Amino acid sequence: MSVVAPAAGAALAPREREAAGGRGGLARRLVRSASFDVGCAILGFWVVCAVFGASFAPHPALAQSLLATNSPPSATHLFGTDQLGRDVLSRVIVGARSILVVAPLATVLGTAAGTALGLAMGYVGGVLDVVVSRVVEAVLALPMVIVALLFIVATGHSTATLVVVIGFVFAPLVARTVRAAVLGERELDYVAAARLRGEGAARIMFAEILPNVASPILVELTVRLGYAIFAVATLSFLGFGIQPPTPDWGADIAANYSVIPAGYWWETLFPALAIASLVVAVNLVSDGVEGVISS
Amino acid sequence: MAAYVSKRIGLALVSLLVLSAIVFFAGQVLPGDAGRAILGPLAAKSAVQHLDHQLGVDRPLVVQYWHWISGVLRGDFGRSYQYRSAVAPFVAAAALSSLKLAALAFVIVVPLSILGGVVAALNVGRPVDRIVSVLGFSGSTVPEFVSGIVVIEVFGLWLKVLPVTAASPPGASFVTQLDHLVLPALPLVLVLFGYIARMARAGTVEALESDYVRTATLKGLRRSAVVGRHALRNALLPTITVIATQTGYLVGGLVVVETLFNYQGIGLLTVRAATARDFPMLEAGVLVIGASYMVATLAADVLISLLNPRVRLAGAA
C-alpha cells in the first residue's frame, strides 16, 4: 500500500490542477469574453422564441389567408406574408423551435457516442483503433450533408432519424478528438496507479480519464452544435429535414425561393437572416469557450 | 519521395474502399427490398421476387458488393431506377457542369482570400484586420443557401447586375455562361474565404515574427522584398493544405447551391436521386463526390511534400 500511496496522490494531480484554476474562474473568464456574451444574447433570444414564441407571435404560424398571399411587409404583417398568406414574422418566431430541438439533441447524441468510441480507441487501441480510424477517414472524405442525406434516404425520414443520422455522422469526428486527448493521458501516473489498484478498463476510461479530457470534449460539443444547426437547416432546405407545414426556417426558404424572381424577397430573406444569426451566435459562443479553455 | 507518395496513395486507396463499402451499405442494404420499392406496395409478391432476382438483390451481400464495385471500376454505375437507363452518362455530364462552377469559385476565392489574409496579417489589430476576420467568420459559418438567398436578392433582384439563373441559354458564348455562373459561385466563395484567409493570415503573422524576417529587415531590404521574397514563401505552405481540404466543403456546398440555382451538376443530381429514392444514381453521385475529395487531399499532400523537404523526409522515415 505504501508503494501505491504516492502514485495515488499523483493520480489526483491533473484534477487538482483544474481545481486550482477553479470552475468559478472558468465561468468568470467566459463572462468576460465578448464573443461569448454576444453569442449567448442572440442564442437566448432564439431560445425564448422557441419556448414561448407561439404565445407572443402576432399571428398563428399556420393560419393561411388566401386573400393576402405574397403581400409585402406592412403594419399588419411586419415581414409580409408567404405564398399561402401565412405571416412570415410569426413563422420566423415559431420556427426557432424545430431547429433548436433537433440540433442540440443530435449534438448531445453524437458527442456522447463519439466520447465513448474515442475513449475506447485511445485506451484500448489495437484493431479497434485501426478499423475505426479508417472509417473516420472515409466519413471525413464526404461532406457531412451528403452522408446524412444518404442515410436519411436509406432509412426513411422522420425527425428521430434526423437526430440519429446527424449524431451518427458526428460520432467519428468527436471520437477522433477524444482519442487524441486520451493518448496524451493514458501514459500518465494516475492511470498506471488506477491499473495497479486493479480497476477495470471501463472504470479507468470513464471514471479516471474522462474527467481529465473534459475540456476538449466541451469545446467539441459547442463546435458540433454549430455544425448541427448548419446541417439541420441545410437538410430541411433540401427537403430531408423538418417537414412542412411545421414552421422551419430552412423548409420555409425551400418552399418560397422559387418566387424570388417575381420580386417576393421577404418570404426568404427573413428566415435566411434568422438562420444566419443563429449559426453566427453559436459559433461566437464556441469561439469564446475555446478561447477561454485554451488560454 | 517515392516511398512517401506510394504510402499516401496506398492509404487513399484503403479509404476509398471503406467509402465504397459505406455507400454500398447505405444504398443497397439499409433500404431493404429494392423490387418492392420500385413496384410499390400494391404489386404482387411474385412480381417483386422476379424483379429482385432480375436486379440481383436476392444474392449474398458479398456477391452483390463484388458485382457492384467491379462494375464501378469499369465505369458502369448500374441503371437508374427513375430514367431506366445507364447512370454513368448522367454522372459524367453533371460532373462536368459542377467542375465549371467549382473552378470559377476557386479562381475567384484563392487569390481573394490569400490577399485578404496577407493584408490582415500586415495590419494586425487594425480595422482592416477586424473586417477580414469578421467577414471570414460569418461567411464560413453561414450555410450556403442562406448566403445564396442574400446574394440573389442583393445582386439579382435589387441591383439587377447579374442573372438569377445559373443555366445559360443553349449555345451561349463563354462570357454569357460565365456571367450566369458568378452568382452561384458567390456563396461558395463566401464559405471558403474565411478558412483560407484565416490560414494565410496565421502563416504570414508567424513568418513575420521569425528570425529570418528580422535578419532580412535588419540587412536593409525594402519592406516589399521582405514580405514578398522571404515571408510569404514560408507563410503560404499551410494555406495550400487548407485550399485542398476545402474541396470537400466546396462539393458539399455544390449540393445546396446547385439546388438553389437549379443548376444541373453533380450536387443537384444527387439530391434529385435522393428525392426519387433512385439508389444507383445516388450511390454514383456520393461516390464521385467522395473520390474527388480524396484525390484533392492526396494532390495537396504530394504538392506539399514537393515544396517542403521536411514533410517527405519525416513521412518516409
Interface residues (C-beta under 8 A of the other chain):
Chain A: R134 V135 E137 A138 V139 L140 A141 L142 P143 M144 V145 I146 L149 L150 F151 I152 V153 A154 T155 G226 F230 A233 T234 F237 L238 G239 F240 G250 I253 Y257 I260 P261 G263 W265 T268 L269 A272 I275 A276 V279 V280 N283 D287
Chain B: L11 V14 S15 L16 V18 L19 I22 V23 A26 G27 L30 P31 F137 S138 T141 V142 P143 E144 F145 V146 S147 I149 V150 I152 E153 G156 L157 W158 V164 G248 Y249 V251 G252 G253 V255 V256 T259 L260 T270 V271 A274 T275 R277 F279 L282 V286 I289 G290 Y293 M294 T297
